[in-house]
Amino acid sequence: MRQHATNIVRELRNRGFQAYFAGGCVRDMLLGLAPTDYDVATDATPPDVMRIFPETYAVGAQFGVVLVPLSGEPPPREAGPSEHPNFVEVATFRNDGTYSDGRHPDQVRYSTDPKEDVQRRDFTINGLLMDPLDGNRVLDFVGGRDDLQAGVVRAIGDPELRFREDKLRMLRAVRFAARFRYTIDPATFAAIQRLAPLIEQVSRERVRDELTKMLTEGSARPAFELLDSTGLLKEVLPEVDRMHGVEQPPQFHPEGDVWIHTLLLLEKLPARCSRTLAWGMLLHDVGKPPTFRVAPDRIRFDGHVEVGVRMAEEICRRLHFSNEDTRQIAALVANHMRFADAERMKESTLKRFLRLPKFDEHLELHRMDCLSSHGDLSLYDFVRERLRQTPAEEIRPQPLLTGGDLIALGYQPGAQFRLMLAAIEDAQLEGTLKSREDALEFVRREFPQTG
C-alpha cells in the first residue's frame, strides 16, 4: 500500500500538482510503526483526481475526498474511507467553513496551500505532511513533531472550535492518548470536559466504532480511565459509569468495586482481540449496580446476570450493533457465571455448554474474570481439559432420530416433538443411547402412544 500511495503522489506531481502523505500514516511512520492505511493530500480537485486515475470512487467528493484502489479491488462498501485498507484516500487541500451538523462542513473551499489545509485537521500529531519522493521530508506547520516527541495529544488551534466542528474528535483524543500512552494537552483536556455532553449529537454508529477501537487496540484500560476523567464515560455508557463505588464481597473480589474489577479485565485485553469478546468483558457485570444489596450474610447481586443480559442487549441496540454481535455479547454476559457449576453439570449439560458458539470467548472471559478477582483458575482448567479431551463428534453428535422418524412411528407433529427430540439428545449426550435402534426403543418406552 505504501508503494501504491507513493505512485499516486508521483503521478500527481508529474501532472503538475502538489501531493504529500498526510495524517495518521505520517504519524505512524515517524513513530516507527507500520501504517494501517495511507492518505494523500493534494491541490488537485476531485475531478482532476478522477481524470488522472480512472478507477476511483468519489465516496466524499463533495468534501474533496476520492478513493483510489489497488488495481482489481472491488468497489468499497458504504462505510467510511478508513475502513477500506486497500484504498488510498486522496483529499484536496481545503479550508472548511462552519459545521452546522457537528461533522461535515457547510461549505468547502479548495485551497492550493498545504499549510491552510493542515489547520483544519484535528490534532497536531495528525497534522504532519510527508514527501515520499524527497527522502520522506516532513512538513510541520503545527508543531506535530514536538508533540510526538513529548507524547502529547493537542488540538490544532482552538480546541473548543475543533471539537465543535466534529464532536467525535473528543473520543478520538482519548483513543490516541491511550493507544500511544500520551497525555492530553491541558487546554484540549479542559475543552473535552466542557463539551462532553455534546457527544450525544454524534451518530451511534460512529460512537460505537470509536469505543470498539479503544477496546481492541491493546490500551482498553487507560482509554476507559480517560473516558471517565474527561466526563465522556457517563455520556456514552452511563451503565458502565454506574459501576463506580459498587462494593463487592471481599472474599470473592479482594480487588475492590465493580469498576476496579472491570478495569482489571480491560487491562488484560490484547490488541486485535475480537470486538464481541471485548464488549462482553466490558459488560459482563453491567447488571451488578442495579441489583446491589447488602444481605445479613454478605453483599449480594441477586439476578444480576439476567438483568445484565437485558442491559447489554439494550446497549447493543442503542449503539446499532449487528444482530449477530448482539447475540454473542449477550451470550457472554448470560453464561459468565455458569463456570461455577461446571464440575457438577450432567454430561449433557456440560456438552451443551461446551458447544456454545465461539466458546473460546466464553472461556477467555472466565479466565480473565478469575485473574481479575480471586485468581483461582481451577474451574477454567477443568473446562479447558474437558474440551480438549472430548471429541467434537461427542459434543455435537449427529441426531439419532428426526421429526420425520417420529412421524413414521405414528406420532402426531406438535409441541411434544421438541421435548421428545431433546430427551433423545440428552440421553445421547449422556452416553446411554448409542444407535438409532437404541433411540427408537427409548421413544417407545418413554413416550408411549395412547389409543
C-alpha positions in Angstrom: 0.0 0.0 0.0 2.9 2.4 0.7 4.2 1.8 -2.9 0.7 2.4 -4.2 0.4 5.6 -2.3 3.8 6.7 -3.4 2.9 6.0 -7.0 -0.2 8.2 -6.6 1.9 11.1 -5.3 4.4 10.6 -8.2 1.6 10.7 -10.8 0.0 13.8 -9.3 3.4 15.5 -9.2 4.0 14.5 -12.8 0.7 16.2 -13.8 1.9 19.5 -12.1 0.1 19.1 -8.7 1.3 19.2 -5.2 0.9 15.9 -3.3 2.0 14.5 0.1 1.4 11.7 2.5 -0.9 13.1 5.2 -2.3 12.3 8.6 -2.0 9.1 10.6 0.3 7.4 8.2 2.9 10.1 8.6 2.5 10.0 12.4 2.9 6.2 12.5 6.0 6.2 10.2 7.7 8.8 12.4 6.9 6.6 15.4 8.4 3.6 13.7 5.0 1.9 13.2 3.6 0.3 10.1 0.6 2.4 9.0 -2.7 0.6 8.5 -3.7 2.9 5.7 -2.3 5.8 3.6 -3.8 9.2 2.9 -2.6 11.6 0.3 -3.3 15.4 0.4 -3.1 17.4 -2.8 -4.2 20.6 -4.5 -5.7 18.5 -7.3 -9.5 18.8 -7.2 -11.7 15.6 -7.2 -12.4 15.9 -10.9 -8.7 16.2 -11.5 -8.0 13.1 -9.4 -10.7 11.1 -11.1 -9.4 12.1 -14.5 -5.9 11.1 -13.7 -6.9 7.8 -12.0 -9.9 6.3 -13.9 -10.5 3.6 -11.3 -11.6 5.9 -8.5 -14.6 6.1 -6.1 -15.9 9.5 -5.1 -17.2 8.5 -1.7 -16.8 12.0 -0.4 -16.2 14.1 -3.4 -18.4 16.9 -2.1 -15.8 17.3 0.7 -12.8 16.8 -1.6 -12.3 13.1 -0.9 -11.7 10.4 -3.5 -10.6 6.7 -3.0 -8.0 5.3 -5.4 -7.9 1.5 -5.1 -5.2 -1.0 -5.7 -5.7 -2.5 -9.2 -8.5 -5.0 -9.3 -10.1 -4.1 -5.9 -13.9 -4.3 -5.8 -15.9 -1.2 -5.1 -15.9 -0.1 -1.5 -18.7 -0.7 0.9 -20.7 2.3 2.2 -18.6 2.5 5.3 -16.1 5.4 5.7 -12.8 5.5 3.8 -10.8 4.5 6.9 -12.5 1.1 6.7 -11.1 0.4 3.2 -7.5 -0.7 3.8 -6.9 -1.5 0.1 -7.7 2.1 -1.0 -5.7 5.3 -0.7 -7.8 8.3 0.4 -6.9 11.3 -1.8 -8.1 14.6 -0.3 -7.9 18.0 -1.8 -6.4 20.8 0.2 -9.3 22.8 1.6 -10.4 25.4 4.1 -13.6 24.3 5.8 -16.3 26.7 6.9 -18.8 26.2 9.7 -20.0 22.8 10.8 -23.8 23.1 11.5 -24.3 19.3 11.8 -21.2 18.8 14.0 -19.5 16.5 11.5 -19.5 17.9 7.9 -18.5 21.5 6.8 -21.4 23.5 5.5 -19.1 24.8 2.7 -15.8 23.6 1.4 -13.4 25.9 -0.2 -10.5 24.3 -2.0 -7.0 25.6 -1.4 -3.6 25.4 -3.0 -1.8 26.0 0.3 -0.9 22.8 2.3 -0.4 25.0 5.4 -4.0 26.2 5.2 -5.2 22.6 4.8 -3.4 21.4 7.9 -5.1 24.0 10.1 -8.5 22.3 9.7 -7.3 18.9 10.9 -7.9 17.5 14.4 -4.6 17.1 16.4 -1.0 18.2 15.8 0.3 14.7 15.7 -2.1 14.0 12.8 -1.3 17.3 11.1 2.0 16.4 9.5 2.7 16.0 5.8 5.5 13.9 4.3 7.1 14.0 0.8 7.9 10.3 -0.1 9.7 11.5 -3.2 12.2 13.7 -1.3 13.7 11.4 1.3 10.5 11.4 3.4 10.9 15.1 4.1 8.3 16.2 6.7 6.3 19.4 6.5 5.3 20.5 10.0 3.2 23.7 10.3 1.5 22.9 13.7 4.3 21.6 16.0 3.3 18.0 15.5 6.9 16.6 15.7 7.5 18.3 19.0 4.2 16.8 20.4 5.1 13.4 19.1 8.5 13.6 20.9 6.8 14.9 24.1 4.0 12.5 23.9 1.1 15.0 23.8 -2.3 14.9 22.1 -3.0 18.6 21.3 -5.8 20.0 19.2 -4.8 22.2 16.3 -5.7 25.8 17.1 -8.7 26.4 19.4 -9.6 23.0 20.9 -13.2 24.0 21.5 -13.6 25.0 17.9 -12.1 21.8 16.7 -14.4 19.7 18.9 -17.5 21.7 17.9 -16.7 21.0 14.3 -16.8 17.3 14.9 -17.7 16.1 18.4 -16.3 12.6 17.7 -12.8 14.2 18.0 -13.3 14.2 21.7 -13.4 10.4 21.7 -10.5 10.3 19.2 -8.4 12.4 21.6 -9.0 9.8 24.3 -8.2 6.9 22.0 -5.0 8.4 20.6 -3.8 9.3 24.1 -4.5 5.8 25.4 -3.1 4.0 22.3 0.2 5.8 22.4 0.3 6.3 26.2 0.4 10.1 25.7 -1.0 12.8 27.8 -3.8 15.1 26.6 -2.7 18.8 26.5 -4.4 20.6 29.4 -6.3 23.1 27.2 -7.5 20.2 25.0 -8.5 18.2 28.1 -10.4 21.1 29.6 -12.3 21.6 26.3 -13.4 17.9 26.3 -14.6 18.2 29.9 -16.7 21.3 29.0 -18.1 19.9 25.8 -18.6 16.2 26.8 -22.4 16.4 26.9 -22.4 17.3 23.2 -21.1 13.8 22.2 -24.8 12.8 22.1 -25.0 14.7 18.8 -22.7 12.1 17.2 -24.3 9.1 15.4 -24.4 6.0 17.5 -22.5 4.0 14.9 -19.5 6.4 15.0 -19.5 6.3 18.8 -19.7 2.5 18.7 -16.8 2.2 16.3 -14.6 4.6 18.3 -15.3 2.7 21.5 -14.6 -0.6 19.8 -11.3 0.7 18.7 -10.4 1.7 22.2 -11.3 -1.8 23.4 -9.4 -3.7 20.8 -6.2 -1.6 20.3 -4.4 -3.0 23.3 -5.0 0.0 25.6 -8.5 -0.5 26.8 -7.9 0.3 30.5 -6.2 3.7 30.0 -8.8 4.5 27.4 -11.7 4.0 29.8 -9.9 5.7 32.6 -9.6 8.7 30.3 -13.2 8.4 29.3 -14.0 8.6 33.0 -11.8 11.5 33.9 -12.9 13.6 30.9 -16.6 13.1 31.7 -17.3 11.2 28.4 -18.0 7.9 30.0 -21.2 8.9 31.7 -22.4 10.4 28.4 -21.7 7.4 26.1 -22.0 4.5 28.6 -23.9 5.6 31.7 -24.5 2.0 32.7 -20.7 1.4 32.9 -20.2 4.7 34.7 -22.6 3.5 37.5 -20.1 0.7 38.3 -18.1 3.2 40.4 -18.3 2.6 44.1 -20.4 -0.5 43.8 -18.8 -2.7 46.5 -18.3 -6.5 46.1 -17.9 -9.3 48.7 -14.2 -9.2 49.5 -14.0 -13.0 49.9 -14.7 -13.3 46.1 -13.4 -9.9 45.0 -10.5 -8.7 47.0 -9.6 -6.3 44.2 -12.3 -3.8 45.0 -15.5 -2.4 43.5 -17.2 -3.4 40.2 -15.4 -0.5 38.4 -12.0 -1.6 39.5 -12.8 -5.2 38.6 -13.9 -4.2 35.1 -10.7 -2.1 34.6 -8.6 -5.1 35.6 -10.3 -7.1 32.9 -9.9 -4.4 30.3 -6.2 -4.2 31.2 -5.8 -7.8 30.0 -7.5 -7.3 26.6 -4.8 -7.9 23.9 -4.6 -5.8 20.8 -6.7 -7.1 17.9 -8.9 -9.2 20.1 -12.5 -9.8 18.8 -14.9 -6.9 19.3 -17.5 -9.3 20.9 -15.1 -10.6 23.5 -14.0 -7.0 24.3 -17.6 -5.8 24.7 -18.5 -8.9 26.6 -15.7 -8.2 29.1 -16.8 -4.6 29.5 -20.4 -5.5 30.1 -20.2 -8.9 31.9 -21.1 -7.3 35.3 -23.2 -4.4 34.0 -26.2 -5.9 35.9 -24.5 -5.5 39.3 -25.1 -1.8 40.1 -28.9 -2.1 39.8 -29.1 -5.4 41.8 -26.7 -4.5 44.6 -27.9 -5.1 48.1 -26.4 -5.8 51.5 -27.8 -9.1 53.0 -27.2 -10.3 56.6 -24.5 -12.7 55.4 -22.8 -10.7 52.6 -23.2 -8.3 49.7 -25.4 -9.8 47.0 -26.3 -9.2 43.4 -29.4 -11.4 43.0 -30.4 -11.8 39.3 -27.5 -9.6 38.1 -26.9 -12.0 35.2 -30.5 -11.8 33.8 -30.6 -8.0 34.4 -27.2 -7.7 32.8 -28.3 -9.5 29.7 -31.2 -7.2 29.2 -29.0 -4.1 29.8 -26.3 -5.5 27.4 -28.9 -6.0 24.7 -30.3 -2.5 25.1 -26.7 -1.0 24.9 -26.1 -3.0 21.7 -29.4 -1.8 20.2 -28.6 1.7 21.2 -25.2 1.6 19.5 -26.6 -0.2 16.5 -24.6 -3.4 16.8 -25.4 -6.2 14.3 -27.8 -8.9 15.4 -25.0 -11.4 15.3 -22.7 -9.3 17.5 -25.6 -8.5 19.9 -26.4 -12.2 20.4 -22.7 -13.1 21.1 -22.2 -10.2 23.6 -25.4 -11.0 25.4 -24.4 -14.7 25.5 -21.1 -13.8 27.1 -22.9 -11.9 29.8 -25.5 -14.7 30.2 -23.1 -17.5 30.6 -20.1 -16.0 32.5 -21.3 -17.4 35.9 -22.1 -20.9 34.6 -18.4 -22.0 35.0 -19.1 -22.1 38.8 -21.3 -25.2 38.1 -19.2 -26.9 35.5 -17.9 -29.7 37.8 -21.4 -30.5 38.9 -23.1 -30.4 35.5 -24.6 -33.5 33.9 -22.7 -34.7 30.8 -25.4 -33.5 28.6 -25.5 -30.1 30.2 -21.7 -29.7 30.1 -21.5 -30.7 26.4 -24.2 -28.2 25.5 -22.2 -25.6 27.4 -19.0 -26.5 25.5 -20.7 -26.2 22.2 -21.9 -22.6 22.6 -21.0 -20.5 19.6 -17.5 -19.0 19.9 -16.9 -21.0 23.2 -13.3 -19.8 23.2 -14.5 -16.3 24.0 -16.6 -17.6 26.9 -13.5 -19.5 28.2 -11.3 -16.4 27.8 -13.8 -14.2 29.6 -13.9 -16.6 32.5 -10.1 -16.8 32.7 -9.7 -13.0 32.8 -12.6 -12.7 35.3 -10.8 -15.1 37.6 -7.4 -13.4 37.2 -9.1 -10.0 37.9 -10.6 -11.2 41.2 -9.7 -14.3 43.3 -7.1 -15.7 40.9 -8.4 -19.3 41.1 -8.2 -20.9 37.7 -9.3 -24.5 38.8 -12.6 -24.3 37.0 -11.0 -22.8 33.9 -8.5 -25.7 33.9 -11.3 -28.2 34.4 -13.4 -26.9 31.5 -10.5 -26.5 29.2 -9.3 -30.0 29.8 -12.8 -31.4 29.2 -12.9 -29.5 26.0 -9.6 -30.9 25.0 -10.5 -34.5 25.8 -14.0 -34.6 24.4 -14.1 -35.3 20.6 -16.1 -32.8 18.6 -18.5 -35.6 17.4 -19.4 -36.2 21.1 -20.1 -32.6 21.7 -22.1 -32.2 18.5 -23.3 -35.7 17.6 -25.4 -36.4 14.6 -29.1 -36.8 15.7 -30.2 -40.4 16.1 -33.7 -39.5 15.2 -35.5 -36.7 13.4 -39.1 -35.4 13.4 -39.7 -37.4 10.3 -38.7 -40.6 12.2 -41.2 -39.7 14.9 -44.0 -39.2 12.3 -43.1 -42.6 10.8 -43.5 -44.1 14.3 -47.1 -42.8 14.3 -46.6 -39.7 16.5 -48.6 -36.6 15.6 -46.5 -33.4 15.0 -46.7 -30.8 17.7 -45.0 -29.2 20.6 -44.2 -32.6 22.1 -41.7 -33.3 19.3 -39.3 -30.7 20.7 -39.5 -32.4 24.1 -39.0 -35.8 22.6 -36.1 -34.9 20.5 -34.4 -33.0 23.4 -34.8 -36.1 25.6 -33.3 -38.3 22.9 -30.3 -35.9 22.6 -29.9 -35.7 26.3 -29.6 -39.5 26.6 -27.3 -39.5 23.6 -25.0 -36.8 25.2 -25.1 -38.8 28.5 -23.9 -41.8 26.5 -26.9 -44.0 27.3 -28.1 -44.1 23.6 -25.6 -45.3 21.1 -27.6 -46.1 18.0 -30.8 -45.5 16.1 -32.2 -48.7 17.4 -31.5 -47.6 21.0 -33.3 -44.3 20.2 -36.3 -46.0 18.7 -36.7 -48.2 21.8 -36.2 -45.2 24.1 -39.0 -43.3 22.4 -41.4 -46.2 22.5 -40.6 -46.7 26.2 -40.6 -43.1 27.4 -43.3 -41.7 25.2 -46.0 -44.5 24.8 -48.7 -43.8 22.4 -52.3 -44.0 23.5 -55.3 -45.3 21.6 
